[in-house]
């Protein structure tokens, strides 16, 4: 089982490399359950690490690097 912190880091890395992605695509790329990825994205958004762009799609927060 992957830790929440490890999933969040994988999400940040994947979005930095590929730009905007939907939660389902992130889950597929990370081989994690979509709900696990959605929850991680919510935490990352609350920390301003990523930004939602609409309907389950997230992108890196370019303002924070």
C-alpha positions as CSV (number, residue, x, y, z in Angstrom):
1,X,0.0,0.0,0.0
2,X,1.3,3.4,-1.0
3,X,1.3,6.1,1.7
4,X,-0.8,9.3,1.2
5,X,2.4,11.4,1.1
6,X,3.9,9.2,-1.6
7,X,0.7,9.4,-3.7
8,X,0.7,13.2,-3.3
9,X,4.4,13.4,-4.5
10,X,3.6,11.2,-7.5
11,X,0.7,13.4,-8.4
12,X,2.8,16.6,-8.2
13,X,5.5,14.9,-10.3
14,X,3.0,13.6,-12.9
15,X,1.3,16.9,-13.3
16,X,4.6,18.7,-13.5
17,X,5.6,16.4,-16.3
18,X,2.3,16.2,-18.2
19,X,0.4,19.3,-17.3
20,X,-3.4,19.2,-16.8
21,X,-4.8,15.7,-16.2
22,X,-8.2,14.3,-15.1
23,X,-8.4,12.4,-11.8
24,X,-9.2,9.2,-13.7
25,X,-6.1,9.6,-15.9
26,X,-4.0,10.3,-12.8
27,X,-5.4,7.2,-11.1
28,X,-4.6,5.1,-14.2
29,X,-1.1,6.4,-14.5
30,X,-0.4,5.9,-10.8
31,X,-2.2,2.6,-10.6
32,X,-4.3,3.8,-7.6
33,X,-8.0,3.9,-6.9
34,X,-9.7,7.1,-8.3
35,X,-11.1,8.0,-4.9
36,X,-7.6,7.7,-3.3
37,X,-6.3,10.1,-6.0
38,X,-9.2,12.5,-5.7
39,X,-8.7,12.7,-2.0
40,X,-5.0,13.4,-2.5
41,X,-5.7,16.0,-5.1
42,X,-8.1,17.7,-2.6
43,X,-5.3,17.8,0.0
44,X,-2.8,19.1,-2.5
45,X,-5.3,21.8,-3.6
46,X,-5.9,22.9,0.0
47,X,-2.1,23.3,0.3
48,X,-2.0,25.2,-3.0
49,X,0.3,22.7,-4.6
50,X,-2.1,22.0,-7.5
51,X,-5.1,23.8,-8.9
52,X,-8.4,22.5,-10.2
53,X,-9.3,23.6,-13.7
54,X,-12.8,22.1,-13.8
55,X,-14.7,18.8,-13.7
56,X,-12.1,16.7,-12.0
57,X,-9.1,18.1,-13.9
58,X,-6.1,19.4,-12.1
59,X,-2.9,21.2,-13.1
60,X,0.3,22.2,-11.3
61,X,0.2,25.5,-9.4
62,X,2.8,27.3,-11.5
63,X,2.7,30.2,-9.0
64,X,4.2,28.1,-6.3
65,X,6.7,26.3,-8.5
